């Protein structure tokens, strides 16, 4: 009887087939791992590029911001309003520290006193920035006086509503600039008195100079607010006229051109370039009008706040509760800080357009 060896392929595998199978599995595994490595390396490289671009944008944003801050602080007005912001921020911080009950060692009280001294020194520093500022407004006042007289003379001949509005606007501009020039001239005397260059023996006379400056400041804001409102209405009329003109031009364009002519005009590069130039000019005009309107609105809000504050300083608010409310140091400092921030916002918008 001979031994029977099973030749079934399921139960026996030759060494050659086993080696080939293991080799195929190794190649498949190595190729799949290479694909995974390529995919992961591509993903990581793209993420690195995105991170680098993001860092570049952030760096450029910081550099641009610092550049605009530098432009803002190059101007006398920018430094003045920055000092005003720091002054009333210091006052409000001092009020917060004084009101804090958890001050056992008295450190916060001492810090509050130091902040008060800082606010006082900043106020004196602001006065030094106003030296000679009245000269600029005096020259502008002279120019607008000439314009007012010319508009008045022309209004007598024409007697139209536009000529009357123009005369009224030039009159407001002249009054606003005149009161501003007088105010800054008086502020020089108040500053020189505060720093001790000269001191009047009579305390009543010292107070009179300051009160006179505040009265002129009141009339300065009282003439500036109507002027800004006139400018606001003019800008709104201009925007309305621009919208009407744009609509009429679009209607006329649609009526005058057939579909084939419109298609040829679209693919024609000279005419298309002309349309693009007109559109760019329209966008520029719209942006200019929007900037001027926002500037006028900010000026109205800022001058209204300052008018309330100077009215409180003059004690011209007859209502007792309203007078006490505005005279409260929290309210007064908050309104003053808001006015300073609006001024910085106006100057910042101007800086971005330069």
DRENVEXMAR-358307 format. One record per residue (C-alpha): x, y, z. Coordinates in Angstrom, 2 decimals, decimal comma, padded with zeros to 5 digits. Example, Ala and Ser with C-alpha at 12.3 -4.5 7.8 and 13.67 -1.06 7.14 Angstrom:
BEGIN
<site x="012,30" y="-004,50" z="007,80"/>
<site x="013,67" y="-001,06" z="007,14"/>
This chain:
BEGIN
<site x="000,00" y="000,00" z="000,00"/>
<site x="001,48" y="003,25" z="-001,05"/>
<site x="001,14" y="006,63" z="000,84"/>
<site x="-001,22" y="009,21" z="-000,76"/>
<site x="-000,09" y="012,80" z="-000,73"/>
<site x="-002,86" y="015,40" z="-000,99"/>
<site x="-002,41" y="017,79" z="-003,93"/>
<site x="-005,29" y="020,14" z="-003,12"/>
<site x="-004,37" y="023,84" z="-003,70"/>
<site x="-006,32" y="024,93" z="-000,67"/>
<site x="-004,18" y="022,87" z="001,68"/>
<site x="-000,75" y="023,24" z="000,12"/>
<site x="001,12" y="026,25" z="-001,23"/>
<site x="004,39" y="026,18" z="-003,04"/>
<site x="007,29" y="028,39" z="-001,84"/>
<site x="007,38" y="030,21" z="-005,20"/>
<site x="003,73" y="031,24" z="-004,99"/>
<site x="004,14" y="032,29" z="-001,38"/>
<site x="007,10" y="034,50" z="-002,22"/>
<site x="005,26" y="036,07" z="-005,14"/>
<site x="002,23" y="036,77" z="-002,96"/>
<site x="004,33" y="038,39" z="-000,24"/>
<site x="006,13" y="040,47" z="-002,84"/>
<site x="002,85" y="041,72" z="-004,33"/>
<site x="001,57" y="042,63" z="-000,87"/>
<site x="004,78" y="044,51" z="-000,09"/>
<site x="004,59" y="046,49" z="-003,34"/>
<site x="000,91" y="047,32" z="-002,72"/>
<site x="001,59" y="048,39" z="000,84"/>
<site x="004,62" y="050,45" z="-000,12"/>
<site x="002,76" y="052,19" z="-002,97"/>
<site x="-000,22" y="053,01" z="-000,73"/>
<site x="002,08" y="054,36" z="001,97"/>
<site x="003,87" y="056,49" z="-000,63"/>
<site x="000,50" y="057,89" z="-001,78"/>
<site x="-000,43" y="058,68" z="001,81"/>
<site x="002,92" y="060,40" z="002,37"/>
<site x="002,48" y="062,46" z="-000,81"/>
<site x="-001,05" y="063,46" z="000,19"/>
<site x="-000,02" y="064,38" z="003,73"/>
<site x="003,03" y="066,31" z="002,51"/>
<site x="000,87" y="068,19" z="-000,03"/>
<site x="-001,69" y="069,03" z="002,66"/>
<site x="000,97" y="070,18" z="005,11"/>
<site x="002,71" y="072,30" z="002,46"/>
<site x="-000,59" y="073,97" z="001,48"/>
<site x="-001,35" y="074,65" z="005,13"/>
<site x="002,12" y="076,13" z="005,59"/>
<site x="001,60" y="078,38" z="002,56"/>
<site x="-001,76" y="079,52" z="003,92"/>
<site x="-000,21" y="080,24" z="007,32"/>
<site x="002,62" y="082,18" z="005,68"/>
<site x="000,16" y="084,23" z="003,61"/>
<site x="-001,91" y="084,90" z="006,72"/>
<site x="001,18" y="086,04" z="008,62"/>
<site x="002,18" y="088,28" z="005,72"/>
<site x="-001,28" y="089,87" z="005,63"/>
<site x="-001,23" y="090,39" z="009,39"/>
<site x="002,25" y="091,93" z="009,19"/>
<site x="001,20" y="094,22" z="006,35"/>
<site x="-001,92" y="095,17" z="008,31"/>
<site x="000,12" y="096,07" z="011,38"/>
<site x="002,63" y="098,05" z="009,30"/>
<site x="-000,18" y="099,92" z="007,52"/>
<site x="-001,88" y="100,66" z="010,85"/>
<site x="001,34" y="102,02" z="012,36"/>
<site x="001,95" y="104,07" z="009,24"/>
<site x="-001,50" y="105,65" z="009,53"/>
<site x="-000,92" y="106,32" z="013,23"/>
<site x="002,32" y="108,07" z="012,30"/>
<site x="000,50" y="110,21" z="009,74"/>
<site x="-002,15" y="111,06" z="012,32"/>
<site x="000,42" y="112,13" z="014,90"/>
<site x="002,26" y="114,27" z="012,37"/>
<site x="-000,55" y="116,82" z="012,53"/>
<site x="-001,16" y="119,26" z="015,36"/>
<site x="-004,84" y="118,34" z="015,44"/>
<site x="-004,04" y="114,63" z="015,69"/>
<site x="-001,74" y="115,14" z="018,68"/>
<site x="-004,28" y="117,45" z="020,35"/>
<site x="-007,14" y="114,96" z="020,09"/>
<site x="-004,89" y="112,08" z="021,15"/>
<site x="-003,92" y="113,99" z="024,29"/>
<site x="-007,59" y="114,76" z="024,94"/>
<site x="-008,40" y="111,05" z="024,67"/>
<site x="-005,62" y="110,16" z="027,10"/>
<site x="-006,71" y="112,90" z="029,50"/>
<site x="-010,31" y="111,79" z="029,89"/>
<site x="-009,34" y="108,11" z="029,81"/>
<site x="-007,09" y="108,86" z="032,79"/>
<site x="-009,93" y="110,67" z="034,59"/>
<site x="-012,35" y="107,79" z="034,05"/>
<site x="-009,75" y="105,26" z="035,17"/>
<site x="-009,11" y="107,34" z="038,31"/>
<site x="-012,86" y="107,37" z="039,04"/>
<site x="-012,97" y="103,59" z="038,71"/>
<site x="-010,04" y="103,18" z="041,09"/>
<site x="-011,49" y="105,58" z="043,65"/>
<site x="-014,81" y="103,73" z="043,63"/>
<site x="-013,18" y="100,36" z="044,23"/>
<site x="-013,78" y="099,21" z="047,81"/>
<site x="-011,15" y="096,43" z="047,77"/>
<site x="-008,21" y="098,75" z="048,38"/>
<site x="-006,77" y="097,86" z="051,75"/>
<site x="-003,23" y="099,18" z="051,23"/>
<site x="-004,36" y="102,37" z="049,46"/>
<site x="-002,39" y="101,62" z="046,29"/>
<site x="-005,35" y="102,31" z="044,02"/>
<site x="-005,99" y="105,67" z="045,66"/>
<site x="-002,39" y="106,67" z="045,04"/>
<site x="-002,66" y="105,52" z="041,42"/>
<site x="-005,85" y="107,57" z="041,04"/>
<site x="-004,04" y="110,69" z="042,30"/>
<site x="-001,23" y="110,10" z="039,82"/>
<site x="-003,75" y="109,74" z="036,99"/>
<site x="-005,35" y="113,03" z="038,06"/>
<site x="-001,95" y="114,73" z="037,85"/>
<site x="-001,41" y="113,16" z="034,43"/>
<site x="-004,78" y="114,49" z="033,22"/>
<site x="-003,89" y="117,99" z="034,43"/>
<site x="-000,50" y="117,95" z="032,71"/>
<site x="-002,09" y="116,68" z="029,49"/>
<site x="-004,56" y="119,57" z="029,63"/>
<site x="-001,69" y="122,05" z="029,89"/>
<site x="000,13" y="120,28" z="027,03"/>
<site x="-002,94" y="120,64" z="024,83"/>
<site x="-002,86" y="124,39" z="025,44"/>
<site x="000,70" y="124,60" z="024,12"/>
<site x="-000,40" y="122,95" z="020,85"/>
<site x="-002,87" y="125,78" z="020,22"/>
<site x="-000,29" y="128,56" z="020,12"/>
<site x="-000,64" y="130,47" z="016,87"/>
<site x="-003,56" y="128,31" z="015,73"/>
<site x="-005,80" y="131,37" z="015,46"/>
<site x="-003,72" y="132,64" z="012,50"/>
<site x="-004,89" y="129,81" z="010,24"/>
<site x="-008,54" y="130,48" z="011,02"/>
<site x="-008,01" y="134,24" z="010,62"/>
<site x="-006,75" y="133,75" z="007,07"/>
<site x="-009,60" y="131,35" z="006,25"/>
<site x="-012,04" y="133,81" z="007,78"/>
<site x="-010,77" y="136,56" z="005,48"/>
<site x="-011,20" y="134,31" z="002,41"/>
<site x="-014,78" y="133,42" z="003,32"/>
<site x="-015,59" y="137,06" z="004,04"/>
<site x="-014,62" y="137,87" z="000,45"/>
<site x="-016,73" y="134,95" z="-000,80"/>
<site x="-019,68" y="136,07" z="001,33"/>
<site x="-019,54" y="139,62" z="000,00"/>
<site x="-019,27" y="138,37" z="-003,59"/>
<site x="-022,19" y="135,96" z="-003,09"/>
<site x="-024,24" y="138,72" z="-001,50"/>
<site x="-023,57" y="141,05" z="-004,38"/>
<site x="-024,43" y="138,34" z="-006,90"/>
<site x="-027,57" y="137,44" z="-004,95"/>
<site x="-028,91" y="140,97" z="-005,32"/>
<site x="-028,82" y="140,64" z="-009,09"/>
<site x="-030,15" y="137,07" z="-009,38"/>
<site x="-032,54" y="136,82" z="-006,40"/>
<site x="-032,78" y="133,04" z="-006,70"/>
<site x="-033,06" y="130,42" z="-003,98"/>
<site x="-029,67" y="128,93" z="-004,84"/>
<site x="-027,94" y="132,31" z="-004,55"/>
<site x="-029,61" y="132,89" z="-001,16"/>
<site x="-028,48" y="129,46" z="000,05"/>
<site x="-024,96" y="130,16" z="-001,15"/>
<site x="-024,92" y="133,51" z="000,64"/>
<site x="-026,28" y="131,91" z="003,81"/>
<site x="-023,62" y="129,19" z="003,71"/>
<site x="-020,76" y="131,67" z="003,23"/>
<site x="-022,14" y="133,74" z="006,11"/>
<site x="-022,15" y="130,70" z="008,39"/>
<site x="-018,64" y="129,75" z="007,30"/>
<site x="-017,41" y="133,26" z="008,02"/>
<site x="-019,03" y="133,33" z="011,48"/>
<site x="-017,77" y="129,85" z="012,36"/>
<site x="-014,20" y="130,65" z="011,36"/>
<site x="-014,31" y="134,08" z="013,01"/>
<site x="-015,48" y="132,71" z="016,35"/>
<site x="-012,95" y="129,88" z="016,08"/>
<site x="-010,11" y="132,36" z="015,49"/>
<site x="-011,21" y="134,48" z="018,47"/>
<site x="-011,56" y="131,40" z="020,67"/>
<site x="-008,06" y="130,09" z="019,97"/>
<site x="-006,65" y="133,59" z="020,47"/>
<site x="-008,25" y="133,77" z="023,93"/>
<site x="-007,17" y="130,21" z="024,70"/>
<site x="-003,55" y="131,36" z="024,38"/>
<site x="-004,12" y="133,81" z="027,22"/>
<site x="-005,83" y="131,15" z="029,35"/>
<site x="-002,94" y="128,74" z="028,78"/>
<site x="-000,29" y="131,38" z="029,60"/>
<site x="-002,22" y="132,15" z="032,76"/>
<site x="-002,41" y="128,46" z="033,73"/>
<site x="001,33" y="127,86" z="033,29"/>
<site x="002,14" y="130,97" z="035,35"/>
<site x="003,64" y="133,22" z="032,67"/>
<site x="001,40" y="135,99" z="033,88"/>
<site x="-001,12" y="136,02" z="036,70"/>
<site x="-003,76" y="138,62" z="037,37"/>
<site x="-003,90" y="139,78" z="040,96"/>
<site x="-007,67" y="139,81" z="040,98"/>
<site x="-009,10" y="136,24" z="040,91"/>
<site x="-012,33" y="137,63" z="039,44"/>
<site x="-010,47" y="138,93" z="036,39"/>
<site x="-008,68" y="135,60" z="035,99"/>
<site x="-012,06" y="133,88" z="035,89"/>
<site x="-013,44" y="136,47" z="033,49"/>
<site x="-010,86" y="135,61" z="030,84"/>
<site x="-011,73" y="131,94" z="031,04"/>
<site x="-015,46" y="132,67" z="030,99"/>
<site x="-015,03" y="134,91" z="027,94"/>
<site x="-013,19" y="132,12" z="026,12"/>
<site x="-015,97" y="129,65" z="026,97"/>
<site x="-018,67" y="132,05" z="025,75"/>
<site x="-016,88" y="132,43" z="022,43"/>
<site x="-016,53" y="128,63" z="022,30"/>
<site x="-020,31" y="128,32" z="022,80"/>
<site x="-021,02" y="130,60" z="019,82"/>
<site x="-018,38" y="128,74" z="017,80"/>
<site x="-020,32" y="125,48" z="018,15"/>
<site x="-023,65" y="127,28" z="017,76"/>
<site x="-022,56" y="128,46" z="014,28"/>
<site x="-020,69" y="125,27" z="013,33"/>
<site x="-023,67" y="122,94" z="013,81"/>
<site x="-025,99" y="124,79" z="011,35"/>
<site x="-023,11" y="124,96" z="008,86"/>
<site x="-022,58" y="121,19" z="009,01"/>
<site x="-026,32" y="120,62" z="008,63"/>
<site x="-026,33" y="122,79" z="005,50"/>
<site x="-023,43" y="120,72" z="004,13"/>
<site x="-025,27" y="117,52" z="005,01"/>
<site x="-028,38" y="118,62" z="003,11"/>
<site x="-026,25" y="119,61" z="000,12"/>
<site x="-024,62" y="116,18" z="000,05"/>
<site x="-028,00" y="114,46" z="000,25"/>
<site x="-029,26" y="116,54" z="-002,69"/>
<site x="-026,09" y="115,68" z="-004,60"/>
<site x="-026,54" y="111,96" z="-003,90"/>
<site x="-030,15" y="112,13" z="-005,03"/>
<site x="-029,14" y="113,91" z="-008,23"/>
<site x="-026,46" y="111,29" z="-008,87"/>
<site x="-028,97" y="108,46" z="-008,43"/>
<site x="-031,46" y="110,13" z="-010,77"/>
<site x="-028,77" y="110,78" z="-013,37"/>
<site x="-027,54" y="107,21" z="-013,16"/>
<site x="-031,07" y="105,85" z="-013,56"/>
<site x="-031,84" y="108,13" z="-016,52"/>
<site x="-028,58" y="107,20" z="-018,24"/>
<site x="-029,34" y="103,49" z="-017,79"/>
<site x="-032,84" y="103,92" z="-019,24"/>
<site x="-031,57" y="105,97" z="-022,18"/>
<site x="-028,84" y="103,41" z="-022,84"/>
<site x="-031,33" y="100,52" z="-022,89"/>
<site x="-033,70" y="102,36" z="-025,22"/>
<site x="-031,06" y="103,51" z="-027,68"/>
<site x="-029,33" y="100,18" z="-028,27"/>
<site x="-030,61" y="097,02" z="-029,90"/>
<site x="-029,43" y="093,59" z="-028,67"/>
<site x="-026,91" y="093,20" z="-031,49"/>
<site x="-025,54" y="096,71" z="-031,03"/>
<site x="-025,32" y="096,14" z="-027,27"/>
<site x="-023,36" y="092,94" z="-027,83"/>
<site x="-020,96" y="094,63" z="-030,26"/>
<site x="-020,51" y="097,49" z="-027,82"/>
<site x="-019,73" y="095,05" z="-025,03"/>
<site x="-017,04" y="093,17" z="-026,98"/>
<site x="-015,58" y="096,39" z="-028,40"/>
<site x="-012,60" y="097,19" z="-026,17"/>
<site x="-012,43" y="101,01" z="-026,71"/>
<site x="-016,09" y="101,52" z="-025,90"/>
<site x="-015,93" y="099,01" z="-023,06"/>
<site x="-012,92" y="100,87" z="-021,68"/>
<site x="-014,88" y="104,11" z="-021,88"/>
<site x="-017,76" y="102,52" z="-019,96"/>
<site x="-015,32" y="101,22" z="-017,34"/>
<site x="-013,78" y="104,67" z="-016,95"/>
<site x="-017,19" y="106,26" z="-016,51"/>
<site x="-018,10" y="103,60" z="-013,94"/>
<site x="-014,86" y="104,21" z="-012,06"/>
<site x="-015,60" y="107,93" z="-012,00"/>
<site x="-019,12" y="107,25" z="-010,70"/>
<site x="-017,76" y="104,99" z="-007,95"/>
<site x="-015,19" y="107,63" z="-007,00"/>
<site x="-017,90" y="110,32" z="-006,86"/>
<site x="-020,11" y="108,05" z="-004,74"/>
<site x="-017,25" y="107,34" z="-002,33"/>
<site x="-016,43" y="111,05" z="-002,07"/>
<site x="-020,06" y="111,90" z="-001,34"/>
<site x="-020,32" y="109,10" z="001,25"/>
<site x="-017,12" y="110,30" z="002,95"/>
<site x="-018,31" y="113,92" z="003,03"/>
<site x="-021,71" y="112,87" z="004,41"/>
<site x="-020,15" y="110,72" z="007,16"/>
<site x="-017,75" y="113,56" z="007,99"/>
<site x="-020,63" y="116,05" z="008,29"/>
<site x="-022,64" y="113,70" z="010,53"/>
<site x="-019,65" y="113,09" z="012,80"/>
<site x="-019,04" y="116,84" z="012,99"/>
<site x="-022,65" y="117,49" z="013,99"/>
<site x="-022,55" y="114,85" z="016,75"/>
<site x="-019,16" y="116,00" z="018,03"/>
<site x="-020,07" y="119,71" z="018,04"/>
<site x="-023,38" y="118,92" z="019,77"/>
<site x="-021,54" y="117,09" z="022,56"/>
<site x="-019,08" y="119,96" z="022,95"/>
<site x="-021,96" y="122,45" z="022,97"/>
<site x="-023,60" y="120,57" z="025,85"/>
<site x="-020,31" y="120,48" z="027,76"/>
<site x="-019,52" y="124,18" z="027,37"/>
<site x="-023,12" y="125,05" z="028,28"/>
<site x="-022,61" y="123,07" z="031,47"/>
<site x="-019,33" y="124,89" z="032,16"/>
<site x="-021,07" y="128,22" z="031,74"/>
<site x="-023,91" y="127,06" z="034,00"/>
<site x="-026,43" y="128,07" z="031,35"/>
<site x="-028,52" y="124,92" z="031,78"/>
<site x="-031,56" y="126,12" z="033,70"/>
<site x="-033,04" y="122,74" z="034,52"/>
<site x="-031,50" y="121,69" z="037,82"/>
<site x="-031,61" y="117,94" z="037,21"/>
<site x="-030,14" y="118,28" z="033,72"/>
<site x="-027,41" y="120,60" z="035,01"/>
<site x="-026,49" y="118,21" z="037,81"/>
<site x="-026,54" y="115,26" z="035,41"/>
<site x="-024,13" y="116,84" z="032,92"/>
<site x="-021,93" y="118,25" z="035,68"/>
<site x="-021,47" y="114,77" z="037,14"/>
<site x="-017,81" y="113,86" z="036,60"/>
<site x="-018,66" y="110,45" z="035,16"/>
<site x="-021,04" y="111,91" z="032,59"/>
<site x="-018,86" y="114,92" z="031,79"/>
<site x="-015,73" y="112,81" z="031,26"/>
<site x="-017,62" y="110,22" z="029,19"/>
<site x="-019,05" y="112,91" z="026,89"/>
<site x="-015,64" y="114,53" z="026,55"/>
<site x="-014,02" y="111,20" z="025,72"/>
<site x="-016,73" y="110,48" z="023,14"/>
<site x="-016,09" y="113,86" z="021,53"/>
<site x="-012,35" y="113,14" z="021,38"/>
<site x="-012,90" y="109,70" z="019,84"/>
<site x="-015,20" y="111,15" z="017,17"/>
<site x="-012,55" y="113,75" z="016,34"/>
<site x="-009,92" y="111,01" z="016,01"/>
<site x="-012,32" y="109,04" z="013,81"/>
<site x="-012,68" y="112,05" z="011,51"/>
<site x="-008,92" y="112,58" z="011,34"/>
<site x="-008,33" y="108,84" z="010,81"/>
<site x="-010,75" y="108,79" z="007,88"/>
<site x="-008,90" y="111,76" z="006,39"/>
<site x="-005,58" y="110,00" z="006,88"/>
<site x="-006,78" y="106,89" z="005,03"/>
<site x="-007,84" y="109,00" z="002,05"/>
<site x="-004,44" y="110,71" z="001,71"/>
